[in-house]
Amino acid sequence: MISCVVSPTQESSGVGRTVTDDLGRTVAIPKKVNRAISLAPSITESIFAAGAGDRLVGVTTYCNYPAETSAIEKVGDTQTPNIERIIALKPDIVFVSTASQLEAFTQTLAEQNIAVFVSNAVSLDGAIAGIRKFGEIFETNAKANATAGDIERRANALNDRLKDQMKVRVFVQISKEPLFTIGKTSFLTETVEHAGAVSVTKDIESAYPKLSKETALALNPDAIIISDSEDNREANDVFKNSPAVKNGRVYKIDTDIISRPGPRLVDAIEQIAGFLHGEKN
């Protein structure tokens, strides 16, 4: 849960309050946050889920959900945001998803009295906690807590239904050529476990490792989950003799819902469980 400390002086004067971000930084924000910018699609989705989408005055070109994002000013992409445009929009706060984004322009924004908050969800629990954090920041707690609670209930109900099922050995294909997958530090390794599976690459010391054909050939997965994109819609040829391909257990899932640690991550978990265990939402 977010740490939110408001001093008596701040509260009475209306100057502001302080919150603690996911890096443990104390961030000073206005008493009421009216104008915000999100520099990550997962953050944008979480802010909408928390009931504060109407406070967003800027998002990235990758922020395409929900539909209301199409009407919000675009401030560049996640890695190379337009700092001049951000400043011109006069936000109270800018939300970023990584420390590298923070280092890139914090000083510039600080000189403009613009707060920078790092939201770093790396799991389903982190995504749920993030929605609640945004509820506290924007003072939309009722909506945020209701949404977070619903996601928790769905995840817990699925876990109860799958607890006695044998876990399916899966390979998650992020890219066909070159062949990229998920490793130990990817949030997707935990995601597939929630869906009643175990990643055959869960012990690789990387988040998104590139595999050689020889390494991939030895994995022999029982199912393959493909992050669906224009150049990633079929299993890599190295898996042609695997149980996954031979038994027709190759499944595609929307790349947005599987790649964003936000409110739709539970949708991804339910879909994967449906593929592997015949679970229905």
C-alpha positions, 0 to 999 in steps of 0.5 A: 500500500502507498504511504501517504503522509500529510502534515497538519501545516500542509493540510490546513494551508492546502499546500500539498502532501507527500507520497512515497513511490515504488522506489521509496522516494518521498514525492511532494504533490498538490493537495488535489491532483488535477493534471497528470501525465502517464509515460507507460500504457500500464500506468494509463490503464491503471489510472483509468481503472482507479477512476481518474482517467479524466485527470490525464492530460498527456499519455504516450503514443503506445497508450491505446486503452481504454478508448478514451485515451485517443482523445488525450494529448500524446507526449511521445513514446515511453522511452523518448517523451517530449519534455517540452510538450510535457512542461507545456501541459503544466501537469501536477505530476508525471508518472513513470514506470522505470528508474531510467525514465526518472533519471532522464528528466527529473531535474528538468521537471523539478525545476518546473515544480512538476512531481515525478512518481515511479510506479513499478508494478512487476506482478499481479499483486503489484498491479492491484496495489498500483490501482489502490495507490492511484486511488489515494493520489487522486482521491478516488479511493472508492472506485480504485478499491472496488476495481482492485477488489474485483481483480483480487476476487477473480484471481483468487477464484481462479486459483481455487479452481486450479489448485488441484490441476497439474501444471502445464509446462509452457513456453512463452514466445515473445518473438519468433525470429529472433527467438525471445522468451521470458526468464526468472525476472519477468513478471510473466513467469509468475503470470503463467503460474497464476494460470496453472502453468509453469514456464520451461524457461523460469530459471534463466537469469534474465527477464526476456532472454534470447534463445539459441536453437539448441537451447530451445530444442531441449525445452520440449514444451507441452504448450506454447503461448504466443504474444500475438503481433504481426511477426509473431503468430506461429511457433518457431520452427524449432518446436515443430516436433514438440508435444505442444505443436504435435498436439495442437497446443499453440495459443495466441494472446493479445500482446497488450494484455500480456505485456502490461502489468496493469488491470487487464493482467487478470484477463490474460491469466484467465485466457491462458487458464482457458487455453490450458485447462478449459477454464471459462471466465 
